[in-house]
Structures are given as structure tokens and as C-alpha cells.
Amino acid sequence: MTTVVLKTWCILLCAVFISAQVMPMPDFDLEKMRGKWYVSGFATNAKKFVTDLKAGMKMATAVMVPTEDGDLDLSYSHLKSDGSCFRMHHLAKKTEIPGRFVFNNELWANSNDMRVVDAKFDEYAIVHTIKTRGKESEFLNKLHTRSRKVAEDLKGKFREFSRETGILEENIAILPMNGECTEA
């Protein structure tokens, strides 16, 4: 039992170290993030993901708008199974490192350190976020795509990146297609 606990702690510490080393892509272009994206992949080390969330998750829509100050306005919408819409909005503030943004999520009471780690802006963007609440941190990787259809090689790339950042295979999801919320 003690060996299992020690191994688990080692894995968690390694994952924290790896995540802290994840840097934004070197040639990040804020303006190319502009527009509509589909949240096609979701991976996290959050404990409740597999037990409470993964089975019911479906593709969501994100709209990203760069501001004049170099920040990134993020609007998310998700069509729920009852036909209603869940919406969320954040203003991600730029940092001294291009492609790295920070914001607070009042709904979940956490601070977020978001990094665009890979992108072919007309096709996809892989975003790594460190979410901190109190003294605990979790990692979240999202695969944003311009199309609802996700190529197999891109799914593989997202899965590989997620595993490299310490996320277990069962905590990685390629989300099924979903309807979209109507504009409010």
C-alpha cells in the first residue's frame, strides 16, 4: 500500500513539473486566434472528470477575439441535452510571453494560466491551462478546431501531447459532435 501511495505522489509531482515547463509556441500570432473554434478535445487530470463529466461531454463552440491591448476575449457556448445553452466568458489577459494568458474563473473559483502550445491557425490550436484553486492545481488541455470534423492524425497529436503533460489516457476525450447554441 505504501509503495502505491509513493508512486502516485511521484507521478503527481512529475506532472506538476512537466506542466510548469509547458511553454507557448514560439511563433504565436494573436490575430490568427480570431474567430470561431470548436472545442473538439478535452483532457485533464481533474479527479471528477472521468467519474462525473466525461460521459456527458459534447463539442462546444468558442469565439476568440483579440483586443486592442493584446488580451484575448473568450466566449464559450455549449448546447445542453435539454436544449438550453451554457455560456461562459473570460477576458484572458496577456503576459510578457506571447501566447500565454491569465484569467480568473469566478464560477469555479480558480485562477488560470493558459498557453497556446501548438497551432496551425486555419485548422487547430492546442491549449494547455494550469488551473489553481487554493494550493491545488489541475491541468486542462483543449483541442480547438476550425471544423467539427477532426482528422485522425490531429486526434493522435492531441492524445500524445496530453499524455506527455501527465494526463492519463482515460482522462482524454475527443468530444462527439453537438448542435450549436443560437446567437443571443
Secondary structure, 3 states (H helix, E strand, C coil): CHHHHHHHHHHHHHHHHHHHHCCCCCCCCHHHHCEEEEEEEEEECCCHHHHHHHHHCCCEEEEEEECCCCCEEEEEEEECCCCCEEEEEEEEEECCCCCEEEEEECCCCEEEEEEEEEEECCCEEEEEEEEEECCEEEEEEEEEECCCCCCHHHHHHHHHHHHHCCCCHHHEEECCCCCCCCCC
